[in-house]
Amino acid sequence: MANSKQFIGYIGTYTNGESQGIYRFTLDTDKPKITDVELAGTIDNPTYLAISEDNKYLYSVIKEGTSGGVASFLIDAETNDLKPINHELLEGAAPCYVGINKENSHLLSSNYHKGTVGLYLVKDDGSISPAVSIVRHEGSGHYEERQEAPHIHYSAFTPDQKFVVVVDLGTDQLVTYKIEKNTLKTVHTLDFSPASGVRHLVFHPTKPYAYVMTELTSEVVSLKFNAEDGRFSIIEYQSTLPEGYKETSSGSAIHITRDGRFVYTATRGHDSIGVFEVDDKTGKLTLVEITSTEGKGPRDFSLDPTEKFLIAANQNSNNLVLFIRDEETGKLTLVDGEPEVHDPVCVKFLNV
C-alpha cells in the first residue's frame, strides 16, 4: 500500500504478445485514476496471481518451455518490485489458477489442460517445495468441444482453511477435499447442470453460502455450504446476461463484497459486469444491473481495498477500466478506461 488514498495492485498477463510478465500499478482514489503501470517482474504467462496475507510474497502461474508450474516472488517493501525466489515446474501445460492459504504454508494450483489440482508446501522464506500431492480428475461433460475431459479451473481453501474446494469446468463438478498428511483426500462431490461449465467460486463472508460462475452458460449458481462437513447444495441458477441476449457469451470471474451484500460477475462476449444483491436469509441473488466493461473479453476484475472502486481487465482490448461503486446500491459508474496493459488476465491488490 502506498498510502491511505493510494493502493498498489498487480496484473497477471499472457505473454504471447507484447506483455513481458507481471505489471504493477497504483490506484489513486483521490483523482480517481489508475497510474504508474510498470513491469514488476519478468515471467512467461503469469496468468493468475495470489498474494500472501502479510504482503511479503506473490505467487504466480508460470510457463517455461514445454513445462508449467508455480513461481514465488518477494515483494520489495520499498519499490513493490518483484524479486524471484524460486519456481516448481512439471512437464506439460501450465496451470491456470494459483491460491495460497492464510498461513502461507500451503499453495494450490489448478491445471485446466491436465485436469489436475496440485498441493505444494511453502517454506518460511516464501519458497515453494515440490508438489506433495497431485490429484487428476476423471470423467467428462456433455459439451463435446469443451468437456471431453476434466478441466480444473479453480482450487482454494474454505474460509476456515479446513477444506480445499476444486471447481472442474470439464465435468461440471465441485469437489471438496481435506488435507491428510499433506495428501488431498476427497470428501464430497457436487454435480451441476450438464454443460454449464463451472469455473470460479466465492464464499459469503459471514453466511453459509457460496457462489459459482459458469463459463459455458454464463450463469451464477447460489450454493448452501456446510462448513462442518464440507458439503455443498444448490439453491438456484441465475443468468448473468440480459433477457433475450442470444449471442455468444462466456462467463469468467466472480467476486463478493466484504459485507456480503453484493456479488459481481464478468461475462465475455457480452463484455459486461453483472451486479447482484444478496438475500442474506436465503442466499438467493437479485439482479441490480448489467454494465459494459468498455472493452473486450473481461477475463477478471477486482474490488480495491476500500471497495469503493472496481477495476476490470479486458484481455482482448488490452485495457484496464476503472469504475466507482455505489456502496448502497452496488451500481457501477465508469471513471477511467485508458490504461493499456497487453493481455491482462487478473488483478490483485496488496492487502490492507
LINURZI-V304558 format. One record per backbone hydrogen bond with DSSP energy under -0.5 kcal/mol. CO is the residue of the C=O (numbers start at 1). NH is the residue of the N-H. E is the energy in kcal/mol with one decimal. If there is no record, write none. Layout:
CO/NH/E
CO/NH/E
This chain:
3/6/-0.9
5/29/-2.8
6/2/-0.7
6/3/-1.7
7/27/-3.0
8/350/-2.5
9/25/-2.2
10/348/-2.6
11/23/-2.0
12/345/-3.4
12/346/-1.2
20/43/-1.4
22/40/-3.0
22/41/-1.8
23/11/-2.7
24/38/-2.7
25/9/-2.3
26/28/-0.7
26/35/-3.3
27/7/-2.0
27/29/-0.8
28/32/-0.8
28/33/-2.1
33/28/-2.9
33/35/-0.6
35/26/-2.9
36/38/-0.7
38/24/-3.5
40/82/-2.1
41/22/-2.7
41/43/-0.5
44/63/-1.8
45/47/-2.0
48/61/-1.8
50/59/-3.5
52/55/-1.9
56/75/-2.9
57/52/-2.6
58/73/-2.3
59/50/-2.2
60/71/-2.8
62/69/-2.6
64/67/-2.0
66/92/-2.3
67/64/-2.6
68/90/-2.6
69/62/-2.0
70/88/-2.6
71/60/-2.3
72/85/-2.9
72/86/-0.9
73/58/-2.1
74/76/-0.7
74/83/-2.8
76/80/-2.3
81/76/-2.9
81/83/-0.5
82/84/-0.6
83/74/-3.0
86/72/-3.0
88/70/-1.9
90/68/-2.5
97/110/-2.4
99/108/-3.1
101/104/-1.4
105/122/-2.6
106/101/-2.0
107/120/-2.9
108/99/-2.3
109/118/-2.4
110/96/-3.2
110/97/-1.2
110/112/-0.7
111/115/-1.7
111/116/-1.1
111/152/-0.8
115/137/-2.8
116/111/-2.9
117/135/-2.5
118/109/-1.9
119/132/-2.7
119/133/-1.3
120/107/-2.7
121/129/-3.1
123/126/-2.0
127/123/-2.8
130/121/-0.5
133/119/-2.9
135/117/-2.1
135/137/-0.5
142/144/-0.9
143/146/-1.0
143/147/-3.0
147/141/-3.3
151/169/-2.3
154/167/-2.6
156/165/-3.3
158/161/-2.8
163/158/-2.4
164/177/-3.3
165/156/-2.0
166/168/-0.5
166/175/-2.8
167/153/-2.5
167/154/-1.2
167/169/-0.6
168/172/-0.9
168/173/-1.5
172/192/-2.6
173/168/-3.0
174/190/-2.9
175/166/-2.6
176/187/-3.5
176/188/-1.4
177/164/-2.8
178/180/-0.7
178/185/-2.9
180/183/-0.8
183/180/-2.7
185/178/-2.3
188/176/-3.2
190/174/-2.2
193/196/-1.4
196/216/-1.1
196/217/-1.3
197/215/-3.6
200/213/-2.6
202/211/-2.8
207/209/-2.0
208/225/-2.8
209/204/-2.6
210/223/-2.9
211/202/-2.2
212/221/-3.0
213/199/-2.9
213/200/-1.1
215/251/-1.6
218/240/-2.5
219/214/-2.9
220/222/-0.5
220/238/-1.6
221/212/-2.3
222/235/-3.2
222/236/-1.1
223/210/-1.7
224/233/-1.9
225/227/-0.8
226/230/-2.0
226/231/-0.6
231/226/-2.9
233/224/-3.1
236/222/-2.6
238/220/-3.1
242/245/-2.0
250/268/-3.0
253/266/-2.3
255/264/-3.1
257/260/-1.7
261/278/-2.8
262/257/-2.2
263/276/-2.7
264/255/-2.4
265/274/-2.5
266/252/-2.7
267/271/-0.6
267/272/-2.0
268/250/-2.1
268/270/-1.5
271/293/-2.1
272/267/-2.4
273/291/-2.8
274/265/-2.0
274/276/-0.5
275/288/-3.4
275/289/-1.2
276/263/-2.5
277/286/-2.2
278/280/-0.8
279/282/-0.7
279/283/-3.4
284/279/-2.7
286/277/-3.0
289/275/-2.9
291/273/-3.0
296/316/-1.5
296/317/-1.1
297/299/-1.1
297/315/-2.4
300/313/-2.7
302/311/-2.8
304/307/-1.3
308/325/-3.6
309/304/-1.9
310/312/-0.5
310/323/-2.8
311/302/-2.1
312/314/-0.7
312/321/-2.3
313/299/-1.6
313/300/-0.9
313/315/-1.0
314/318/-0.7
314/319/-1.4
315/318/-0.5
315/343/-0.6
318/341/-1.2
319/314/-2.5
321/312/-2.6
322/335/-3.0
322/336/-1.7
323/310/-2.3
324/333/-2.2
325/327/-0.7
326/330/-2.9
331/326/-2.9
333/324/-2.7
336/322/-4.3
339/320/-2.1
339/341/-0.5
341/344/-0.8
343/14/-1.8
346/12/-2.1
348/10/-3.2
